Amino acid sequence: MSNLEQRVMQALSSVIEPELHRDIVSLNMVRDLSVEEGTAEFTIVLTTPACPLKDVFVERCQAALVGPVAGIERIRINWDAQVPMDRRIHGRLDVPMNSIVAIASGKGGVGKTTVATNLAVCLADAGASVGLIDADILNPNIPQMFGLGSGRPKVANDKMQPLEVYGVKLISTGFLTTPDKPMIMRGPMLHSAIRQFFTDVDWGRLDYMIVDLPPGTGDAPLSLAQSFPLTGGIIVTQPQDVAVADAIRAAAMFDQLKVPVLGVVENMSGDTFGSGGGEAFAEKRGVPFLGRLPLAAGIREGGDYGRPVSLHNPDSPAGRAFRRLSEVAAARISVAMLQGADVIPINIIG
């Protein structure tokens, strides 16, 4: 490095990553620095392509370099992203999954699958590689949410090929049976089905595996947590007390399974069901509140017709809320992994 480039890196070491509270140089987030004719050009490697903080990085890098460092008149930032890998997953699965995130609720009807669907498509739209397992084996709704009621996975090299829509790779028992045929299984069969969705499907490399759990605290979450290390769980609730009471049980389930709670989502917030219950629950539990989603007809219509509102009406209040949720959730996943001891920081921390 030239003397000027060294001074640029030293100045950038004062720029703090807002979520991780460490400087971007020691985190090895600054790459490919060059200085030419008063312009400092470099790449910032984010921990998620869905990072909501690009403007913050630009402002802080600008303040650190233009003026304080003689010879630097302007900056040019390029962007890249590398999602870190949960070390507990590495070596346990043939598929390189960087993270496994369970979406749970204490009771049915709170919009858990809608949240899982829109979270997955938003992460994929941001540039991440995303898989979605419909672990609600007995009552699968993911096919309808993605407009794939008649979809069937193919088999190649003894592996099922997941269906792919909106950039999300999907598997569900709904793809393996007809809608009018009931799924009747005992606990061991559920356990086997969930394991096979991980091990017998050709997922390819994934930044995020989202698992849509059935409501409640039964066999499916237990089988999932016993079989595969979970990066964390996200709890979906409605604002009213009865829904929050069930969400408390879901959080207690994650505690017993030693799965970190990444945060709480308050769905259907507004005049009909009230608001604030999910946020109060998150504050009481000392876990992040990831955001509230409105009760809106567009969300219901998106689920009914396989057109997620976050993609098909992104500028609506509901679409913006889901986008914001995906950014906040992605940030919390990165923070949880990079602050934990069981993380492989793929080229992020030097």
Buried (B, 14 or more C-beta within 10 A) or exposed (E): EEEBBEBBBEBBBBBBBEBBEBBBBEBEBBEEBEBEEEEBBBBBBBBBBBBBBEEBBEEBBBEBBBEEBEEBEEBEBEEBBBBBBBBBBBEBBEBBBBBBBBBBBBBBEBBBBBBBBBBBBBBBBBBBBBBBBBBBBBBBBBBBBBBBEEBEBEEEEEBBBBBBBBBBBBBBBBBBEEEEEEBEBEEEEBBBBBBEBBBEBBBEEBBBBBBBBBBBBBBBBBBBBEBBBBBBBBBBBBBBEEBBBBBBBBBBBBEEBEBBBBBBBBBBBEEEBBBEBBBBBBEEBEBBBBBBBBBBEBBBEBBEEBBBBBBBBBEBEBBBBBBBBBBBBBBBBBBBBBEBEEBBBBEBBE
